[in-house]
Amino acid sequence: MTTIKQTAQHQVLDPCLLGRPVHRLPVFAAQLKEDLRQAMRLNVNRRYWGSFQVDGVEFSRLGDADGRLRWTNFSAPAGNIAFALERKVLLAVLNYRYGRAKSDASADEAGVKLTATEERLAVVLGQQLAGTLAGRIELNLPALDKPAGADDGFKPSPGVSPAKGGWIISVAVSDPDSAGSAPLSGRFFFALDKELMASVLRGLQPERDQRRALRNSTPLAARLPVSLQGRLVSKEMQLGQLFDLQIGDVIPITMHRAEVLLDDSRLFTAAVSEHKGKLCLTSFEDVE
């Protein structure tokens, strides 16, 4: 008799993500779940979502099973978000929005004809939810790391479907008030481009790593303090003349260009000028 031993399947590491806080993605998912829950309860959105509730949020990779989804793309200076939702969820929202009967979880949406109203509603929902996702990404980023134009809203834009293997965010929702023996449940999805996914991971870095990354992004020349000395004038005298000096004596000197020194090394010469009662050095020239 032959015994087949089952072995556990291990996750394949993506070399592009080594050293990045991928293990902290569930933290972002929990934050986004709360953001979506609150956003869907706002009066402006409640008229669409009714009694729908968010059951879970998780990160995954886009697979073959998701190839039937109809994606809508939204873009902003910060990046691009693709949005899709299962049609049974969209039809349930459509029914609630236009006062139709409650959707039955067991109904076959394949028998319902696709309409322009349904497509417009998908864009409206996608734009609302993409804004919530973008707000969470921006909120997690350090103040100095926020992309330019991050406050600009995401607008519908043409685009292709996300590539297989890319990161997607799956959001599970359910409607406990739906008709039928079981509550209607389904999912909607976000697909992030590389720029936004990188922003998600940057926002999940521990604070010490964020400070280190900010420090390392500053050029070394801007982080290395040095002390410069300015020598305005020098004059050679005999030792006897120095000892013969009395109070009120004047030492005649001629003002030339000043010397700028680092320790005892001459780096520059500079012109001496006056500004608001203070002597200043200007017109620096390298010492050859």
Phi, psi and omega in degrees: 000134182263129180255125178262118182271124179273129178246149181290142178274123181267148180290135179279129181280137174267115182300337179288345184250004179296135181083002180251151189283056180296329181293347180263005178300325175300333176295314178297319180300319179294321177295316181293325178301316179292320179298315180294320180300316180290320181296321182286347178266351177297150183301323183292335180257338183297331180292342175267312191270344177056240182262012178299144177228153180271121182264331183186154177225133179209154176269144176205181177253143181291125182243185181296328183293341181267006184290344182273355181289148177259111186266141172243133185258141177229138184229155176203167178304332182287339182153197183230140177235130172258140184231140176210150175218149179298141189294331180293328175290316180298318179294324178295318178295319180298317179298317181292319184297324184253018171070026178277180180294154178300144180285144177263128182297336182270357182290150181263109182290345180297337180274000181260127183289138178287132182238163177295328178297319178297318180293319178296321179296321179299322179292317180298313180296318181298319181293321178296312185287326177296324176296322177295317178297315180297323178297321178293319178299314182294322182297327182282338185286146172300154185302321182279355184251006181286133181292151177296137180076019182294336181281348179290137183289157177280128183246147176302141181210154176292152180182170180262165178293148179302147181284148177299137180094351179284163181286135171228156175248120180260129180242118179269130180230160178210156179238098182294344181265009181290159179284165179102176184283336181234146178297145177287133178223153179189196184216156163231164193224148169240139172240126184258143174283177186297323182296314181289324177295323176295324178293322177301313182291324177297322180291343180265356179293142174303155186300323181294325178290325178294318179295320180294319179295321178295319180295318181289340179282347178274132180303146181303322181298332180275348182252358184252102182283141175227157180248119180256147177240139178252121178256110187285318185205151173219147182214135178268136179224155172288146181300324179294321177297322180296318181289337181276355183294138178240163177300129180098350177293152180243131176261113180289131179223160175241124182278116175250195177293139180282160178255138177249122187240144168249111195058242179251012183261129178281120180258315185222164161244152184214151175278145180262128179225169180245136180217112179054044175081006180240145174279135182229155175256136180212175179054057181291142175224141180293146175270120182274000000 
